[in-house]
Amino acid sequence: MHGHITSRCPSDLLSIAGRHNAIRTAIVNCSSLQTMNSAYLACQQGLLEPVLIGDKCSIERHAKTLAWDISAIRQVPSDSDSAAARIAVSLARSSEVAGLMKGDIATDVLLRAVIDKHNGILCGSRLSHVFHLSVPEQASAVCVTDAVINVLPGLAEKLAIARNAVSLLHALEIAMPRVAVLSGTEKANTSMPSSIEAEQLAKLAAQGEIEGALLDGPVAMDIAVSANAAALKGYKSDVSGQADVLLVPSVEAGNILFKAMVHYLGATAAGLVLGATAPIMLTSRSDPPEARVASAALASIYCAANATH
């Protein structure tokens, strides 16, 4: 289970992350072997310096299974998911950690602590999730947002989602990322609300509301990613055929899109929640180890570009 990272873990992410120091990261509830293995692999790659939060007996048992010497690693006991979340967020508030990794804890429990009005770490206008999807044999990755948190975002929410995604692309050294606001058409149509909001978002971007990016919308999926499709349809923009970010109209659309890429194209999905003072590595129980390590690499890169610790 542990030891070797397969070639599916994007080499470009590991290469960029390798230029930076490991980030101190709170592993939120380490009660399972899978969570401990993720932290172990990320440590082996020099990406994380973990703070292990959870049941002490479980942590020690899993470390023994992994042959991982954790004697020099900070451990913080917790007796519940909510307690683990509060501890992790408190560590981030006091700058004792620079990142959070979701362990065996429900996403809503973790995020509730993050956005707590009195003790949370929300720093932007809204939390949003970004998947960095790299497909084997394809030169460049694409980001999908938001496929996890914002169920049916309106215009204000999509503006925040776009800004969060652009900040990640800047960290990945893409100076002027191309953002395609997806819908089912290239022309605003009142019968398709997402197309109206996409047009409105494009107007806001043109007015300077999204700095350091090129944004176009509404755009259909084929035009966003295929220069040939754009040419055949006579669609011309700075984004068509070369989108770095696919901003989806709803969480269902994003969920379907990223899972189709993972299961049909073999994409590795590294995921981060942005909009808090510390990036949150939000992994699923079904994620393979390389996706978890890729998420850690992404967090390391983001922290280095936005160093506040």
Buried (B, 14 or more C-beta within 10 A) or exposed (E): EBEEBEEBBBEBBBEBBEEBBBBBBBBBBBBBBBBBBBBBBBBBBBBBBBBBBBBEEBBEBBBEEBEBEBEEBBBBBBEEBBBBBBBBBBBBBEEBBBBBBBBBBEBEBBBBBBBBEEEBBBEBBBBBBBBBBBBEEEEEBBBBBBBBBBEEBEEEBBBBBBBBBBBBBBBBEBEEBBBBBBBBBBEBBEEBBBBBBBBBBBEBBEEEEBEEBBBBBBBBBBBBBBEEBBEEBEBEBEBBBBBBBBBBBBBEBBBEBBBEBBEEEEBBBBBBBBBBBBBBBBBEEEBBBBBBBBBBBBBBBBBBBBEEB
